[in-house]
């Protein structure tokens, strides 16, 4: 699995700086949590003030955990319709 992570990072010129891989009851695949970064070219990045509807947002740290928790609580029934409860 580590070689697949490295290969995927190489495809987008990113660097993986740490990883935790584990499984939990229920899902039929591993859950991977990683820290990765890439170096962008000057003036080729955008800030949140330049974000558009449907842009991909990568949230990290406390805000990501809290946001995920809020979404999971607010959308509990809808999530259960697509994900099996552990």
N, C-alpha and C positions, 0 to 999 in steps of 0.2 A: 504494500500500500504506500509506503514511503517513497518508493521509486516513481509511482504514479503521480504523487503530489509534486515531486521534484520536476517531473516531465511536464506537468501542466503549468507549473510556475515558469519553467524555461520558455514555454510557448509564448508567454506574454511578457517576458523579460522581468519577472518579479523575483524577489528573494524571500524564501520562507525562513523565518527567524525562530520559530518554535512550533511545537505541535503537541496535541493530545489526541489520541485516537482511542475510542472505546465503543462499546456496544451497550444498549439498554434493552430490557425486555420489550417486545412489541415490534419495533422496526425490523425490517428484513435486510437492513444494510447498516454499515458502520456510521456513526455520527462523528464527524471530524470538525475539530475546532483548531484554527491555526492563526498565527500572526504572520502576515506577509506584507511586503511593500515593494513598490516600484519607483523608480526615479523618473520624473517627467521632464519634458523639455520646457524651458522658460516660455511663458505665455501660452502654453498648450494645456493648461489645466483650468478648471472652473471651480468657483466657490459656490456655496449654497445659494448665494444671491443670484447666480446665473443658472440655477436648476430649472428644468421644465417638467411638466407632467409626463410621467412614464420614464423619467431618468432613473437609473439604478443608484440607490443610495446604500452606502456601506457605513453602518453605525457600529461604534465600538465602545468598550468600557461600560461604565455605569448606566449611561443613557440607553445603550443598546439592551442591556439586561432589563432595565426598568420598562422600556418601551415594549419589549417582547412580552413581558409579564402582563402589562396592561392589555395588549392586544389579545393575548391568550385568554385572559379573564373575560374581556368584553365579547369575544367571539367564540366562547367555549362551545356552544351547541353547533355552530357552523363548522368549527374545526373538527369536531367529533364525526361529522358527516363525511369527512375526507381522510381522517387519520384515526386509526384504531387506538382506543384508550389502553394504556399500559396496565 
